[in-house]
Amino acid sequence: MSILINKDTKLIVQGITGRDGSFHASKMKEYGTNVVGGTSPGKAGQEVCGIPVFNTVKDAVAATGANTSIIFVPAPFAKDAMLEAIDGGIKLVICITEGVPTLDAVLAQRYAKIKGVQVIGPNCPGLISPEESMAGIMPTNIFKKGQTGVISRSGTLTYEVVYNLTQAGLGQSTAVGVGGDFEDLLRMFQDDPETDSIALIGEIGGDAEERAAQFIKKNITKPVAVFISGQQAPQGKQMGHAGAIISSGSGSASEKIAAFEAVGVPVAKETSEIPELLKRQLKK
């Protein structure tokens, strides 16, 4: 089983006529994802890799019954794209775009919660349910269908952890690259009868991991293993993006590691240790 996406997911690609949108639309379609349409204002009636193009999300939803959208538009337009998807009848919005202004992302996330829409991202690699559906920019060859749920704040570390899991014989139910919080996804994996364990990859900056640790203590009964990146990052230095800044007194790797260890969740020193940490717990 999977969470969020599966073979029945109907996906549209916002920005499908752009370089990134068209490239990844074709890759998702090749994987078997049900890509039913795309949007690009003023280009309705065209096709990209056999996928019909519509002017608006609302038009695409009306014509195709789409329930999920993935966004490949430049950062200045990402907020409007997310809001359009939310208002257009989409229930799951995945924003791949990097460099979205913080307040734009906050506004879109808040509006999505009001409307009951799930938003993944921005600045994320998307998600995949192996052998069912992929909505993102994932290297599909490393994924294997299985029972470990993966949640990650780091795109490239998602791939590294998944590769190690697959090599160790632990397939994945769904792997999700998040832009921020973990709680909703942890709850979904806890409720998924075919997910038996969870790998969580965090990084420095913010307090999402500390909050996740407390959520796991109160709500998660399945085995969890964690890796925190940025352990050598100096305080006050931006590392990669705005979310990975250590503020004075909070957001450091050591504080995040301590938060998980305090609630009994094992933390890997290297990503390669995650499969063994999960296997030990699964044997109990």
FENWOKA-V795777 format. One record per residue. N is the residue number from 1. RES is the residue in one small letter. SS is DSSP state (@ for helix, = for strand, . for the rest). D_LAST is the distance of its C-alpha to the last C-alpha in Angstrom with 2 decimals. Layout:
BEGIN
n=N res=RES ss=SS d_last=D_LAST
n=N res=RES ss=SS d_last=D_LAST
END
This chain:
BEGIN
n=1 res=m ss=. d_last=23.01
n=2 res=s ss=. d_last=24.21
n=3 res=i ss=. d_last=25.34
n=4 res=l ss=. d_last=28.95
n=5 res=i ss=. d_last=30.43
n=6 res=n ss=. d_last=30.48
n=7 res=k ss=. d_last=33.13
n=8 res=d ss=. d_last=35.17
n=9 res=t ss=. d_last=35.53
n=10 res=k ss=. d_last=39.20
n=11 res=l ss== d_last=39.66
n=12 res=i ss== d_last=42.80
n=13 res=v ss== d_last=43.46
n=14 res=q ss== d_last=45.55
n=15 res=g ss=. d_last=47.73
n=16 res=i ss=. d_last=47.53
n=17 res=t ss=. d_last=50.93
n=18 res=g ss=. d_last=50.05
n=19 res=r ss=@ d_last=48.95
n=20 res=d ss=@ d_last=45.23
n=21 res=g ss=@ d_last=45.12
n=22 res=s ss=@ d_last=46.79
n=23 res=f ss=@ d_last=44.78
n=24 res=h ss=@ d_last=41.36
n=25 res=a ss=@ d_last=42.56
n=26 res=s ss=@ d_last=43.36
n=27 res=k ss=@ d_last=40.00
n=28 res=m ss=@ d_last=38.09
n=29 res=k ss=@ d_last=40.37
n=30 res=e ss=@ d_last=39.87
n=31 res=y ss=@ d_last=36.09
n=32 res=g ss=. d_last=36.72
n=33 res=t ss=. d_last=36.53
n=34 res=n ss=. d_last=39.01
n=35 res=v ss== d_last=41.39
n=36 res=v ss== d_last=44.14
n=37 res=g ss== d_last=46.39
n=38 res=g ss== d_last=47.15
n=39 res=t ss== d_last=49.43
n=40 res=s ss=. d_last=52.18
n=41 res=p ss=. d_last=55.10
n=42 res=g ss=. d_last=58.36
n=43 res=k ss=. d_last=56.84
n=44 res=a ss=. d_last=56.25
n=45 res=g ss=. d_last=57.14
n=46 res=q ss=. d_last=55.93
n=47 res=e ss== d_last=52.98
n=48 res=v ss== d_last=50.41
n=49 res=c ss=. d_last=48.89
n=50 res=g ss=. d_last=49.94
n=51 res=i ss== d_last=48.29
n=52 res=p ss== d_last=50.80
n=53 res=v ss== d_last=51.64
n=54 res=f ss== d_last=52.49
n=55 res=n ss=. d_last=54.18
n=56 res=t ss=. d_last=51.72
n=57 res=v ss=@ d_last=48.21
n=58 res=k ss=@ d_last=49.81
n=59 res=d ss=@ d_last=51.85
n=60 res=a ss=@ d_last=48.85
n=61 res=v ss=@ d_last=46.81
n=62 res=a ss=@ d_last=49.84
n=63 res=a ss=@ d_last=50.41
n=64 res=t ss=@ d_last=46.88
n=65 res=g ss=. d_last=44.63
n=66 res=a ss=. d_last=42.43
n=67 res=n ss=. d_last=39.51
n=68 res=t ss== d_last=38.13
n=69 res=s ss== d_last=40.02
n=70 res=i ss== d_last=39.46
n=71 res=i ss== d_last=41.91
n=72 res=f ss=. d_last=43.67
n=73 res=v ss=. d_last=46.62
n=74 res=p ss=. d_last=47.93
n=75 res=a ss=@ d_last=46.58
n=76 res=p ss=@ d_last=49.73
n=77 res=f ss=@ d_last=49.33
n=78 res=a ss=@ d_last=45.56
n=79 res=k ss=@ d_last=45.79
n=80 res=d ss=@ d_last=48.43
n=81 res=a ss=@ d_last=46.43
n=82 res=m ss=@ d_last=43.38
n=83 res=l ss=@ d_last=45.67
n=84 res=e ss=@ d_last=47.43
n=85 res=a ss=@ d_last=44.22
n=86 res=i ss=@ d_last=43.11
n=87 res=d ss=@ d_last=46.56
n=88 res=g ss=. d_last=46.84
n=89 res=g ss=. d_last=44.24
n=90 res=i ss=. d_last=41.22
n=91 res=k ss=. d_last=37.83
n=92 res=l ss== d_last=35.78
n=93 res=v ss== d_last=37.56
n=94 res=i ss== d_last=36.29
n=95 res=c ss== d_last=38.49
n=96 res=i ss=. d_last=38.28
n=97 res=t ss=. d_last=41.31
n=98 res=e ss=. d_last=41.11
n=99 res=g ss=. d_last=43.37
n=100 res=v ss=. d_last=43.58
n=101 res=p ss=. d_last=45.15
n=102 res=t ss=@ d_last=42.72
n=103 res=l ss=@ d_last=44.81
n=104 res=d ss=@ d_last=45.05
n=105 res=a ss=@ d_last=41.27
n=106 res=v ss=@ d_last=40.96
n=107 res=l ss=@ d_last=43.71
n=108 res=a ss=@ d_last=42.18
n=109 res=q ss=@ d_last=38.72
n=110 res=r ss=@ d_last=40.34
n=111 res=y ss=@ d_last=42.52
n=112 res=a ss=@ d_last=39.64
n=113 res=k ss=@ d_last=37.83
n=114 res=i ss=@ d_last=41.08
n=115 res=k ss=@ d_last=41.39
n=116 res=g ss=. d_last=37.80
n=117 res=v ss=. d_last=37.26
n=118 res=q ss== d_last=34.18
n=119 res=v ss== d_last=35.20
n=120 res=i ss== d_last=33.18
n=121 res=g ss== d_last=34.96
n=122 res=p ss=. d_last=37.57
n=123 res=n ss=. d_last=37.05
n=124 res=c ss=. d_last=33.99
n=125 res=p ss=. d_last=33.22
n=126 res=g ss== d_last=32.47
n=127 res=l ss== d_last=29.60
n=128 res=i ss== d_last=28.56
n=129 res=s ss== d_last=26.71
n=130 res=p ss=. d_last=26.69
n=131 res=e ss=. d_last=29.06
n=132 res=e ss=. d_last=30.22
n=133 res=s ss== d_last=31.96
n=134 res=m ss== d_last=32.50
n=135 res=a ss== d_last=34.45
n=136 res=g ss== d_last=34.95
n=137 res=i ss=. d_last=35.63
n=138 res=m ss=. d_last=32.40
n=139 res=p ss=. d_last=32.64
n=140 res=t ss=@ d_last=31.34
n=141 res=n ss=@ d_last=31.03
n=142 res=i ss=@ d_last=27.82
n=143 res=f ss=. d_last=25.85
n=144 res=k ss=. d_last=23.90
n=145 res=k ss== d_last=22.90
n=146 res=g ss== d_last=19.19
n=147 res=q ss== d_last=16.54
n=148 res=t ss== d_last=16.24
n=149 res=g ss== d_last=18.67
n=150 res=v ss== d_last=20.71
n=151 res=i ss== d_last=22.91
n=152 res=s ss== d_last=25.31
n=153 res=r ss=. d_last=28.46
n=154 res=s ss=. d_last=29.57
n=155 res=g ss=@ d_last=31.00
n=156 res=t ss=@ d_last=30.94
n=157 res=l ss=@ d_last=27.53
n=158 res=t ss=@ d_last=26.20
n=159 res=y ss=@ d_last=27.48
n=160 res=e ss=@ d_last=26.17
n=161 res=v ss=@ d_last=22.58
n=162 res=v ss=@ d_last=22.85
n=163 res=y ss=@ d_last=24.41
n=164 res=n ss=@ d_last=21.56
n=165 res=l ss=@ d_last=18.98
n=166 res=t ss=@ d_last=21.24
n=167 res=q ss=@ d_last=21.82
n=168 res=a ss=. d_last=18.13
n=169 res=g ss=. d_last=17.93
n=170 res=l ss=. d_last=16.48
n=171 res=g ss=. d_last=19.25
n=172 res=q ss== d_last=20.19
n=173 res=s ss== d_last=20.89
n=174 res=t ss== d_last=23.37
n=175 res=a ss== d_last=24.23
n=176 res=v ss== d_last=26.49
n=177 res=g ss== d_last=28.72
n=178 res=v ss=. d_last=29.66
n=179 res=g ss=. d_last=32.74
n=180 res=g ss=. d_last=31.30
n=181 res=d ss=. d_last=29.00
n=182 res=f ss=. d_last=25.36
n=183 res=e ss=@ d_last=24.96
n=184 res=d ss=@ d_last=26.32
n=185 res=l ss=@ d_last=24.22
n=186 res=l ss=@ d_last=20.96
n=187 res=r ss=@ d_last=21.96
n=188 res=m ss=@ d_last=22.80
n=189 res=f ss=@ d_last=19.48
n=190 res=q ss=@ d_last=17.72
n=191 res=d ss=@ d_last=20.18
n=192 res=d ss=. d_last=19.98
n=193 res=p ss=. d_last=18.22
n=194 res=e ss=. d_last=17.94
n=195 res=t ss=. d_last=16.37
n=196 res=d ss=. d_last=12.56
n=197 res=s ss== d_last=12.51
n=198 res=i ss== d_last=15.39
n=199 res=a ss== d_last=17.21
n=200 res=l ss== d_last=19.94
n=201 res=i ss== d_last=22.94
n=202 res=g ss== d_last=25.35
n=203 res=e ss== d_last=28.54
n=204 res=i ss=. d_last=31.08
n=205 res=g ss=. d_last=33.43
n=206 res=g ss=. d_last=33.25
n=207 res=d ss=. d_last=30.55
n=208 res=a ss=@ d_last=28.48
n=209 res=e ss=@ d_last=25.38
n=210 res=e ss=@ d_last=25.85
n=211 res=r ss=@ d_last=26.21
n=212 res=a ss=@ d_last=23.16
n=213 res=a ss=@ d_last=21.07
n=214 res=q ss=@ d_last=22.46
n=215 res=f ss=@ d_last=21.96
n=216 res=i ss=@ d_last=18.24
n=217 res=k ss=@ d_last=18.00
n=218 res=k ss=@ d_last=19.98
n=219 res=n ss=@ d_last=19.11
n=220 res=i ss=. d_last=15.93
n=221 res=t ss=. d_last=12.61
n=222 res=k ss=. d_last=11.24
n=223 res=p ss== d_last=9.80
n=224 res=v ss== d_last=13.04
n=225 res=a ss== d_last=14.52
n=226 res=v ss== d_last=18.18
n=227 res=f ss== d_last=21.24
n=228 res=i ss== d_last=24.57
n=229 res=s ss== d_last=27.75
n=230 res=g ss=. d_last=31.04
n=231 res=q ss=. d_last=30.01
n=232 res=q ss=. d_last=33.44
n=233 res=a ss=. d_last=35.50
n=234 res=p ss=. d_last=38.36
n=235 res=q ss=. d_last=38.84
n=236 res=g ss=. d_last=41.25
n=237 res=k ss=. d_last=41.21
n=238 res=q ss== d_last=40.60
n=239 res=m ss=. d_last=38.14
n=240 res=g ss=. d_last=38.60
n=241 res=h ss=. d_last=39.04
n=242 res=a ss=@ d_last=39.75
n=243 res=g ss=@ d_last=36.17
n=244 res=a ss=@ d_last=35.27
n=245 res=i ss== d_last=37.58
n=246 res=i ss=. d_last=36.48
n=247 res=s ss== d_last=38.53
n=248 res=s ss=. d_last=39.51
n=249 res=g ss=. d_last=36.76
n=250 res=s ss== d_last=34.25
n=251 res=g ss=. d_last=32.50
n=252 res=s ss=. d_last=31.70
n=253 res=a ss=@ d_last=28.58
n=254 res=s ss=@ d_last=27.94
n=255 res=e ss=@ d_last=28.13
n=256 res=k ss=@ d_last=25.72
n=257 res=i ss=@ d_last=23.17
n=258 res=a ss=@ d_last=23.65
n=259 res=a ss=@ d_last=23.19
n=260 res=f ss=@ d_last=19.68
n=261 res=e ss=@ d_last=18.66
n=262 res=a ss=@ d_last=20.21
n=263 res=v ss=. d_last=17.82
n=264 res=g ss=. d_last=14.64
n=265 res=v ss=. d_last=14.55
n=266 res=p ss== d_last=14.41
n=267 res=v ss== d_last=17.78
n=268 res=a ss== d_last=18.72
n=269 res=k ss=. d_last=21.99
n=270 res=e ss=. d_last=22.76
n=271 res=t ss=@ d_last=21.97
n=272 res=s ss=@ d_last=20.90
n=273 res=e ss=@ d_last=17.82
n=274 res=i ss=@ d_last=16.30
n=275 res=p ss=@ d_last=14.82
n=276 res=e ss=@ d_last=12.92
n=277 res=l ss=@ d_last=11.70
n=278 res=l ss=@ d_last=10.40
n=279 res=k ss=@ d_last=8.96
n=280 res=r ss=@ d_last=6.93
n=281 res=q ss=@ d_last=5.45
n=282 res=l ss=@ d_last=5.53
n=283 res=k ss=@ d_last=3.81
n=284 res=k ss=. d_last=0.00
END
